[in-house]
Amino acid sequence: ANAFFEVRPIDGLLLKANFGIDRNYQKLKQYMPTTTLYGQRENGAASIAQGDNSDYLMELTANYTKQVGDHNFNALVGHSYQLFTYEMFSGKSNDFITDGFLYNNLGAGNAKRPTVESSATKSRMASFFGRLNYDYEGKYLAEVNMGYNGSENFAKGHRWGFFPSVSAGWTISE
């Protein structure tokens, strides 16, 4: 789901707030009965696994455009923040006295080593960015970009980086 709001407080200025969420929930239930080759070898095998992923996004931007004679300017500044979460749980067992339980009673299995696993992670990314576009009579173009981006996934002391770029162009047809 995404939602955004735009406001034009003065001529040429567009303020925008964008919010998004992406949720993904999965659950897998499986039973291999003794009537199958694998199920016969394990005397019935059951498993249940579930995962829950979330991705939250917030972007705030201000975009200003201005024309002065043959000079055109477009400036953008913004901030982006993203949060990712993941949780997982699974359980497995085998050696059931009956196929009747299916995956609904893992505790009824007589497995020598039933398996239970779980994990959870959380990470964040953020960015502060800006861009300035300039053109003269639509012929000569220039652009400057700057980004200061960070992520928790990198080692402490190396989580943030500055990423500048500059470009220039000429529209030959003009």
N, C-alpha and C positions, 0 to 999 in steps of 0.2 A: 504494500500500500504506500502511496505517496500523496503528500498534500503540500501545496505551496501557496504563498501569499506574495503579492506584488503591490508596491506602492510607488507612485510617482509624485514625490513631494514638490519638486520644482521641474521646470522644463529641462529635459535632457538627462535627468537622474532617475534611474530605476533601482529601487531597493527590493531584494527578493530573499525570502526565507523558504527553504525547501526541507521537508522532513520526510523520512522514509523508514519503513520497517519491512524486513523480509523474514518471515518465520517459516520454519520447515520442521515438521514433526514426523518421525517415521517409527513404525513398530512392525517388527517381523516376528511371526510366531510359526514354528515349524515342528512337525512331528514325523519321524520316519518309523512307520509301523514294522512289525516283525514279518509282514508279508513282502517287504522289499529286501533286496540283497543287503544293503547297508544296515537297515533296521534289524534284520535277522542276526547279523554279525554282532550288533551292539545290544541285542535283546530289547529293542525299542530305544529311540534317541529323540530327546526333546530339547528345544531351545527357544528362548524369547530374548529379543534384543530391541532396544528403543534408543532413539537419538533425538535430541532437541537442539536445533540450530537457530540462532537469532542474529540479525544484522541490522543495527540501528544507524541511521544517517541523519546528519544535520549539516546543511550548507547555507551560509549567509553571504550574499554578494551585494555590492553596490556598483552599478555600471553608469558611467557618465559619458555622454556624447556631446560634442560641441563643434560647430563649424564657424570659422572666422575667415571670411573671404574664400579663397581657394584652399585653405588649410582645414583638414578634418582630423579631429581628435576623438579617440575612444579610450577611456580608462576604466579598468575593472579591478576591484580589490575584493578579497573574500576570505572566508574561513570555512574549513570543512572539518567535521569530526565524525569518526565512525567507530562503533563498538561492535565487536564480534563475540558471541558466547556459544559454547557448545557443551552439552552434557550427554553422556552415554551410559547405558546400563545393559548388561546381558547376563544371562544365566543358562547353563547347559547341564543336562544329566542324561543318564542312560540306565539300562538294566531294570526295566519296569516289569512288574508281575502281570500287567495287562496293557493292551493298547487302548483301553477305554478312557484313560485320563487325557490322552493326547498331550498337549503342552500345558495343560491347566493345573498340573500338580507336580512340579519339578522335584519337590521334596519326597515324592513317592518312589523316585528312582533309587536304585541301590548302587550307584556309581561309586567306584573306589575313590575317584577324584572328581566330584562335581565342580563345575567351573562357575565362578561369579566374578564379573569384572565391572568396573565403573571408572569413569574419568570425567574431568571437566576442565575446560580452558576458557580464558577470557583474554582478549587482546584489543588494543586501541590504536587508532591512527588519527593524526591530526595534520592539518596543513593551513598555512597562511600564504596567500598568493596574490599576485598582482600582474596586470598586463597593461601596456600602453601601446596603442596603435596610432600611427600618424600617416596621413597621405596628403600629397600636394597635387591638386587638380586630378586626382585619380591616376596619376602617372608614376609618382615616386612614393614608395611605401617603406615604412620602417616599423619594427615591432620590438618591444623589450618585454621579457617575461621574467618573473621572479617567483620562486617558491621556497618556502621554508617548511620542510616536511618531516614528520616524526612518526616512529612506530615503536611500540613496546617489544616487538619481535627481535630487535637488534640489541646488542650488548650495551650495558650501561656505559655512558660516555660516548656512545656512537649511535644514539637513537634519533638524533636530529641532523639534518643536512640542508644546505642552501644550494638551490639549483637555478642559476640564472641562464638566460639565453637572449641573444640579439639576432635580428634578421633584417635584411634590407632587400628591396625589390624594385624593379622598373617594369611597368606595363608597356611593352614595345608598341602595341597597337594604339596607344594613346599618345 
